[in-house]
Amino acid sequence: MKRNESEGTAESAVERTFFGDLDKAAVERLEELYGNSVPEETIARMKELPSSFEFGDSFEESYAEMTGENPPPGVMGFSSGLEVPAHIRIDEFEGVPETTLHERMHQLAHPEAPRLFGRPLYEGVTENLSLSAGEVDVNAELQAYPNETREARRISDLCGEGAVEKAYFEGDDSDLLECVDQAQERSFFEAQTEDKEVIDG
């Protein structure tokens, strides 16, 4: 799907239905997988806050309005908790389902998750969880945050998905820290935790 970038949001009835159904399916999938790990009100709020699917200029304007900056090259989506909708760029359809899952996953994350993981690893964990939710082949070529996702997979393989998910969804990194200490990986993990106040991508 490709449109003139000045056309703004997905406005036709067909587009609204298509992208609305895609967004709804993403939320339902995340609820199915992780609904027991997050507060009920988080899922309820996600259902009340549909994502905004936007073409080029409109997407860039939304990003600039929220951050005061232009989006970095290659950014396909952004979100900021559950105060505002996730924004998904739809100039090309390729990657839109994955981006939708990624941005919706951010909305499930505990507010402490970016600090606990550090911004780069937090993005990697988000992408890894999103790819798993989308049942993407783990051996497929990584598109978004490839280095960060590989590091997230290394931590998950080392400590188990349960420890990672406990930190990501519940804000409790005790199991994760115990694991990295036992594996003598604390220095690597702490190197990831330099936090930056930036919008979730």
Buried (B, 14 or more C-beta within 10 A) or exposed (E): EEBEBEBBBBEEEEBBEBBBEBBEEBBEBBBEBBBEBBEEEBBEBBEEBBBBBBBBBBBBEBBEEBEEEEBEEEBBBBBBBBEBBBBBBBBEEEBBBBBBBBBBBBBBBBEBBBBBBBBBBBBBBBBBBBBBBBEBEEEEEBBBBEEBBEBBBBBBEBBBEEBBBBBBBBBBBEBBBEBBEEEEBEEBBEEBBEEEEEBBB
